[in-house]
Amino acid sequence: MQRSKRLLAAGLGIVFAGIANAAMAQSEIKIGEINSYSLLPAFTEPYRKGWQLAVEEINAAGGINGKKLVVVSKDDGGKPADAQTAANELVSSENVVMLTGTFLSNIGLAVSDFANQKKVFFLAAEPLTDAITWAKGNRYTFRLRPSNYMQAAMLVEEAAKLPAKRWATIAPNYEYGQSAVAVFKKLMSEKRPDIQWVDEQWPPQGKIDAGPVVQAVAAANPEAILNVTFGADLVKLVREGNTRGLFKDRTVVSFLTGEPEYLDPLKDETPEGWIVTGYPWYSIKTPEHDTFLKAYQAKYNDYPRLGSIVGYETIKSAAAILTKANSTDPEKLIAAAEGLAVPSPFGEIVFRKIDHQSTLGAFVGKTALKDGKGVMVDSVYRKGANYLPSDEEVMKLRPKE
Amino acid sequence: MAFYFVQFLTGLASAASLFLVASGLSIIFGVTRIVNFAHGAFYMLGAYVAFTLTERFSGAIGFWGGIVAAALIVAVIGVLVEMVLLRRIYHAPELFQLLATFGLTLMVEDLVVLIWGPSDLLGRRAPGFKGAVDFFGQNIPSYDLFLIALGPLVLGLLWLLFQRTRWGVLVRAATQDRDMVAALGVNQKWLFTSVFAVGVFLAALGGALQIPRDAVHHAMDLRIIVDVFVVVVIGGLGSIIGAFVAAVLVSELNAFGILVFPKISIILVFLVMAAVLIVRPWGLFGKAEAPARRTPGLTVNPWRPLTSNERLAAIAALLLAAALPLISGNYALTVGSEIAIFVIFAASLHFLMSVGGLASFGHAAYFGLGAYGVAFLAKMAGLPMIPSLLLGPLLGLAGAAIFGFFAVQLSGVYFAMLTLAFAQIVWSVAFQWVSVTGGDNGILGVWPEPWAASPSHFYWLSLGIAALSVAALRVIVFSPFGFALRATRDSPLRGEAIGIDGKRIQWTAFVIAGTVAGIAGALFAYLKGSVFPDNLGISLSVDALVMVLLGGVETVSGAIVGAVVYKALNIWLVSQTDLSKLVLGSFIVLIVVAFPKGIVGILETLRHRRRSDAPKPAVLGIESAE
């Protein structure tokens, strides 16, 4: 009895909420947004600030063809199943016109599969897995951030110039780490057939036992190291590596380490001279970025992280797609998004028609220590468009529709 | 050679950190029998408080003083928790304290982010232990050497404390026989409080000592808690030396294991635990548990089948639930389906726990196996939905048959931990075997066929299967097999004396529970359209435990209410607030204090009391225990 009463009450509540919403719906457009707010606050807090800034700017400039833009945001707790519950709520009871967001690759894929099944437009913000646009790509899913492949290609360009021949890898033992290493190895070996891979370490994500790992890598005596760990694992690895002298006279190439989210916690222990991808907000001198930086700092009195850029650009892109389509029909949204050029703080980006990947790039540079803090120096923006495989290859990778 | 020696020392340093935390857990469990899930939370709090103190007070005295002060402060928090919360529930059913400490852990995870912010924090290096010592060309961090010395030192101090003080004698006596110590007039309240304080102090010290080599962040607790449990169990519950040996064993195996199999870390501790428990059922240094004086599943209200009125009420409730699609939208229906699926899952664990007296910490394994079974059949064999739904759970059955055979040889917490180890082994297979399972990217596109695809149809399907499953489990409870199972639970010796083959009965119950969990998993795969290793994970197993305990472990079907309340609340909170863990944790703690028998347990007690007061049975609108 209790069960049914509770369900009844829940049901009635939802019905009333729906009626109230319908009255509002005439004058506004709703976008659904899902991310791992409770699991990964270090990344998702700046991300949320970024998209909130974008919403404010869009509505101040007149909204989407005169309608107010509203973003309904949900937490997925880092679980694919919960992300689907949230997606379902957004689509079925909030009546959003599109889904955006997600951080972890498996959650991105789960929501992308949901979007494909329910025929809903989905703009993935942060998941890096190549599968989301290639092996498991579908027509309803677009992705903003430069993929694993693109970041690997940017790093390989620099790494191939190094004299080092003996390489070791350290990567978290899950899909992201595995595919980052696989792509890096493949591209690197193409450019430098003389390279030897002398050791690989696969600590579990979030649970690295750094001492033995550092010791094991040192024992293989590599000339250069590829690192894919991030967050707390990276901190542990760097501390052990510094103490044990692992990075002395060795070049390290490292995914994402230049992003403030991961570089700032290293403080005065930041290792110098690592070749990294990242976001040096303090040294980007373009008018587009200046505008963004000023607006962000004025609103939050804090500096932006890469998550802020991703959140900001996700909603800006979503708004551009909605404005161009001037409709909420998913098919029209897809047509509008394919090939659409959107301005961004990093310069103009394009959502490619062929695989729905955006051409947003990343900065590649070297880590350095300045006033007891880690920074990126010698950084150059790499346009995403230049680091994607040829169209024929992409066609082969992506399932036929 | 120098390399292997240094690798050995590195392993010892890892072991020392693990041992500090594990020893605290072991002491607490030994005396109070509390499975302290919040131990990781105290470890994390120790690190956060130490971070704040060492940032404020610099210098050697500031640092080392800060570390010790942090451990003391957290120990005081621990004492408050024990006095305010745990003291009220020592007499609650076994494992109920797990629920309370689980709620606390949820709260702490959100609180540290609120207090210290979301970013990872980098603590200071220890003054005097910043560099490394050169050993034949290999560098050993001097802080590692400090930890290596500290481990045995703490072990020695604890040994002295337990062997040479009156308090230690009492603690050891209580570890062996709590009731006898109480009968001899020892004030148990303060003994328990002091033991809890010492345990929490050790956990917080372990956390505080991590700040020179780790980042302080809000997921530290989960990173360590399971490993620590495993170490305690490998060593033998309540044995400090056992915890030390197990910590060294696990850390050294890991340090050398990664040289040969770099991917071993993810599963190593569980492999070791499974191997140890199969050979030595009470861990390396543990002793067989003394036979319990109190019946484990003591039911205040004797169980009985539903009366015909109650049956009608149950059917009416079911019909009402089935009318949901008439009044609500698609989202509510999908949530309804999910809740129905979790009713099946929780009911299957409840069957094992309350009827069989076997608390499994790894029940998600069979749920996930059912889900993967469906995914394999639908995606690889291309079978249609109905055969997949029928055959998929067989994978859960097979898993339960194999693992159950080994697990039922053990009992109590050792049984629970062995099931956890098996679940983690299955999880890591799903996680690692990328070519078959897709790894953590899972298997996508397992959507139901058109006839079941609409939310209302899928809801009716789930509800129907849930009703059938619950009814079937109830029939089993009141069948001769059910009575035999309860006999084995209440008194294995007497059961055996009247010719019941206890192990075989328990094994059968394990297989039944695993199969029903597999059915839930199979439905879940179609509900979500995808299968991930998460479906086999620890957090899902814990969810199921929480549902059962929330409903009331001493009831016949309390898990149904537990599942509905927990799942609905969880989904609603996650949707409404970013602080869902804080709110959910507080709710669980409140429930624990207010209803120490679970929701249904307390309702039944109330009804029982009324019935004995009034000659005519009072009509209460609560038949949720159907």
Chai-1 contact restraints between the chains, C-beta under 6 A:
chainA,res_idxA,chainB,res_idxB,connection_type,confidence,min_distance_angstrom,max_distance_angstrom,comment,restraint_id
A,M1,B,A317,contact,1.0,0.0,6.0,A-B,restraint_1
A,M1,B,G621,contact,1.0,0.0,6.0,A-B,restraint_2
A,M1,B,E623,contact,1.0,0.0,6.0,A-B,restraint_3
A,Q2,B,S624,contact,1.0,0.0,6.0,A-B,restraint_4
A,R3,B,V564,contact,1.0,0.0,6.0,A-B,restraint_5
A,S4,B,A317,contact,1.0,0.0,6.0,A-B,restraint_6
A,S4,B,L320,contact,1.0,0.0,6.0,A-B,restraint_7
A,S4,B,A321,contact,1.0,0.0,6.0,A-B,restraint_8
A,L7,B,L324,contact,1.0,0.0,6.0,A-B,restraint_9
A,G11,B,L324,contact,1.0,0.0,6.0,A-B,restraint_10
A,G11,B,I327,contact,1.0,0.0,6.0,A-B,restraint_11
A,G11,B,S328,contact,1.0,0.0,6.0,A-B,restraint_12
A,G11,B,A332,contact,1.0,0.0,6.0,A-B,restraint_13
A,I14,B,S328,contact,1.0,0.0,6.0,A-B,restraint_14
A,I14,B,G329,contact,1.0,0.0,6.0,A-B,restraint_15
A,I14,B,A332,contact,1.0,0.0,6.0,A-B,restraint_16
A,Y37,B,D578,contact,1.0,0.0,6.0,A-B,restraint_17
A,P41,B,V113,contact,1.0,0.0,6.0,A-B,restraint_18
A,P41,B,P118,contact,1.0,0.0,6.0,A-B,restraint_19
A,A42,B,P118,contact,1.0,0.0,6.0,A-B,restraint_20
A,A42,B,S119,contact,1.0,0.0,6.0,A-B,restraint_21
A,E45,B,P118,contact,1.0,0.0,6.0,A-B,restraint_22
A,K74,B,S575,contact,1.0,0.0,6.0,A-B,restraint_23
A,D75,B,V574,contact,1.0,0.0,6.0,A-B,restraint_24
A,D75,B,D578,contact,1.0,0.0,6.0,A-B,restraint_25
A,G77,B,V574,contact,1.0,0.0,6.0,A-B,restraint_26
A,K79,B,D534,contact,1.0,0.0,6.0,A-B,restraint_27
A,P80,B,F532,contact,1.0,0.0,6.0,A-B,restraint_28
A,A81,B,K528,contact,1.0,0.0,6.0,A-B,restraint_29
A,Q84,B,K528,contact,1.0,0.0,6.0,A-B,restraint_30
A,T85,B,I571,contact,1.0,0.0,6.0,A-B,restraint_31
A,N88,B,Y331,contact,1.0,0.0,6.0,A-B,restraint_32
A,N88,B,T334,contact,1.0,0.0,6.0,A-B,restraint_33
A,E89,B,Y331,contact,1.0,0.0,6.0,A-B,restraint_34
A,E89,B,S575,contact,1.0,0.0,6.0,A-B,restraint_35
A,S92,B,N330,contact,1.0,0.0,6.0,A-B,restraint_36
A,S92,B,Y331,contact,1.0,0.0,6.0,A-B,restraint_37
A,S93,B,G329,contact,1.0,0.0,6.0,A-B,restraint_38
A,S93,B,Y331,contact,1.0,0.0,6.0,A-B,restraint_39
A,N106,B,D440,contact,1.0,0.0,6.0,A-B,restraint_40
A,N106,B,N441,contact,1.0,0.0,6.0,A-B,restraint_41
A,N106,B,G442,contact,1.0,0.0,6.0,A-B,restraint_42
A,N106,B,F532,contact,1.0,0.0,6.0,A-B,restraint_43
A,L109,B,N441,contact,1.0,0.0,6.0,A-B,restraint_44
A,A110,B,S530,contact,1.0,0.0,6.0,A-B,restraint_45
A,D113,B,L444,contact,1.0,0.0,6.0,A-B,restraint_46
A,D113,B,G529,contact,1.0,0.0,6.0,A-B,restraint_47
A,D113,B,S530,contact,1.0,0.0,6.0,A-B,restraint_48
A,Q117,B,W447,contact,1.0,0.0,6.0,A-B,restraint_49
A,Q117,B,G529,contact,1.0,0.0,6.0,A-B,restraint_50
A,N173,B,K263,contact,1.0,0.0,6.0,A-B,restraint_51
A,N173,B,I266,contact,1.0,0.0,6.0,A-B,restraint_52
A,Y174,B,D440,contact,1.0,0.0,6.0,A-B,restraint_53
A,E175,B,G439,contact,1.0,0.0,6.0,A-B,restraint_54
A,E175,B,D440,contact,1.0,0.0,6.0,A-B,restraint_55
A,E175,B,N441,contact,1.0,0.0,6.0,A-B,restraint_56
A,E200,B,P262,contact,1.0,0.0,6.0,A-B,restraint_57
A,Q201,B,P262,contact,1.0,0.0,6.0,A-B,restraint_58
A,W202,B,P262,contact,1.0,0.0,6.0,A-B,restraint_59
A,W202,B,K263,contact,1.0,0.0,6.0,A-B,restraint_60
A,P203,B,S265,contact,1.0,0.0,6.0,A-B,restraint_61
A,P204,B,S265,contact,1.0,0.0,6.0,A-B,restraint_62
A,P204,B,I266,contact,1.0,0.0,6.0,A-B,restraint_63
A,G206,B,R223,contact,1.0,0.0,6.0,A-B,restraint_64
A,K207,B,R223,contact,1.0,0.0,6.0,A-B,restraint_65
A,D209,B,S14,contact,1.0,0.0,6.0,A-B,restraint_66
A,D209,B,N254,contact,1.0,0.0,6.0,A-B,restraint_67
A,G211,B,T10,contact,1.0,0.0,6.0,A-B,restraint_68
A,P212,B,T10,contact,1.0,0.0,6.0,A-B,restraint_69
A,P212,B,A255,contact,1.0,0.0,6.0,A-B,restraint_70
A,P212,B,I258,contact,1.0,0.0,6.0,A-B,restraint_71
A,Q215,B,Q7,contact,1.0,0.0,6.0,A-B,restraint_72
A,Q215,B,T10,contact,1.0,0.0,6.0,A-B,restraint_73
A,A216,B,I258,contact,1.0,0.0,6.0,A-B,restraint_74
A,A216,B,L259,contact,1.0,0.0,6.0,A-B,restraint_75
A,A219,B,F3,contact,1.0,0.0,6.0,A-B,restraint_76
A,A232,B,D120,contact,1.0,0.0,6.0,A-B,restraint_77
A,A232,B,A215,contact,1.0,0.0,6.0,A-B,restraint_78
A,A232,B,H217,contact,1.0,0.0,6.0,A-B,restraint_79
A,V235,B,A215,contact,1.0,0.0,6.0,A-B,restraint_80
A,K236,B,D214,contact,1.0,0.0,6.0,A-B,restraint_81
A,R239,B,R213,contact,1.0,0.0,6.0,A-B,restraint_82
A,T243,B,A132,contact,1.0,0.0,6.0,A-B,restraint_83
A,T243,B,P141,contact,1.0,0.0,6.0,A-B,restraint_84
A,R244,B,A132,contact,1.0,0.0,6.0,A-B,restraint_85
A,R244,B,N139,contact,1.0,0.0,6.0,A-B,restraint_86
A,G245,B,N139,contact,1.0,0.0,6.0,A-B,restraint_87
A,P265,B,D120,contact,1.0,0.0,6.0,A-B,restraint_88
A,P265,B,L122,contact,1.0,0.0,6.0,A-B,restraint_89
A,P265,B,A215,contact,1.0,0.0,6.0,A-B,restraint_90
A,K267,B,L122,contact,1.0,0.0,6.0,A-B,restraint_91
